[in-house]
Amino acid sequence: MKFFLPVAEDTKIAQENYEAIKKFIEKQTGWPISDTRYYEIHYRHNDQDFHARVGGPDPLNGEKVFAIFKPKKPSGPFLVCTYSRGVIQGQPIVASHDAQAVEFEPEGKLH
């Protein structure tokens, strides 16, 4: 899947918004965030299986998933960002570090 942000069709605007969310998450969590872009993850929480995908509803709060991040620290959890959890306010939804993740297709530098 090619990189996209659910609310920005223009690639440059999507990139700018993605970087703004990433900086907000770094400030909120205090963790440096990896440059890897994730499209979806499958994880377990409280003995239940969950699946979160950018552009789709989050299984825990029903809001649209805007981005999925992972700290640079290998044992850090995945961070699922929805409107009220990591995009404009609050902490992101935390998913286990060993979740099965799918990355966006690698791209050259965006223009």
Rosetta blueprint (number, residue, H / E / L):
1 M L
2 K L
3 F L
4 F L
5 L E
6 P L
7 V L
8 A E
9 E L
10 D L
11 T H
12 K H
13 I H
14 A H
15 Q H
16 E H
17 N H
18 Y H
19 E H
20 A H
21 I H
22 K H
23 K H
24 F H
25 I H
26 E H
27 K H
28 Q H
29 T H
30 G L
31 W L
32 P L
33 I E
34 S L
35 D L
36 T L
37 R L
38 Y E
39 Y E
40 E E
41 I E
42 H E
43 Y E
44 R E
45 H E
46 N L
47 D L
48 Q E
49 D E
50 F E
51 H E
52 A E
53 R E
54 V L
55 G L
56 G L
57 P E
58 D L
59 P L
60 L L
61 N L
62 G L
63 E L
64 K E
65 V E
66 F E
67 A E
68 I E
69 F E
70 K L
71 P E
72 K L
73 K L
74 P L
75 S L
76 G L
77 P L
78 F E
79 L E
80 V E
81 C E
82 T E
83 Y L
84 S L
85 R E
86 G E
87 V L
88 I L
89 Q L
90 G L
91 Q L
92 P L
93 I E
94 V E
95 A E
96 S L
97 H L
98 D L
99 A L
100 Q E
101 A E
102 V E
103 E E
104 F L
105 E L
106 P L
107 E L
108 G L
109 K L
110 L L
111 H L
